[in-house]
Amino acid sequence: MLDIEDRVKNGVDWLNGVMPFWYRRINLSTLNMNEQTLCIIGQLFGSYNYIYNQGFDTQEIMSMGFTFTERYNNHAEEKELLEKEWKKIISEMKKT
């Protein structure tokens, strides 16, 4: 499995292809990777289920940093790492 940075980069690349300037729509103060409407996909498309409706399987969704893997002992640790990386990348993108 890819590391957190690579997973988020994959997610950024996919989002850039489907929704230009998507990062402008993300509210970093409410970002919560554990909530269907407050995660990256939820904030952009209304619900986390959107990504499944696009035909992606769980492994693909994990590889884009949109959900948790089995790599970590608990989801709380991975949630924190994913949110930190998404916030870092989105903050950098908002500066440009």
Buried (B, 14 or more C-beta within 10 A) or exposed (E): EBEBEBBBBBBBEBBEEEEEEBBEEBEBEEBEBBEEEBBBBBBBBEBBEBBBEEEBEEEBBBBBBBBBBEEBEEBEEBBEBBBEBBBEBBEEBEEE
